[in-house]
């Protein structure tokens, strides 16, 4: 049977949801590693799962899941600035 085929029915399987999940997982991993430059693992996890004012009250993880990770990267990049306490 060909790649992307259901082994039980032989029907084609849409691989895009799997690719989307892998893309989101990769982005989350990259951002978590970046956050580790500033926080310990528990703090980084808390940061990803806490509502953020620069994201209109959404959590960074939900923004990543909505494939808008660039917004989260911008916030992480701003941690390098002088405004970060």
Secondary structure as UniProt FT lines:
FT   TURN            3..4
FT   TURN            7..9
FT   HELIX           16..35
FT   TURN            36..38
FT   HELIX           41..48
FT   HELIX           53..55
FT   TURN            56..57
FT   HELIX           60..65
FT   TURN            66..67
FT   HELIX           69..78
FT   TURN            79..80
FT   TURN            82..83
//
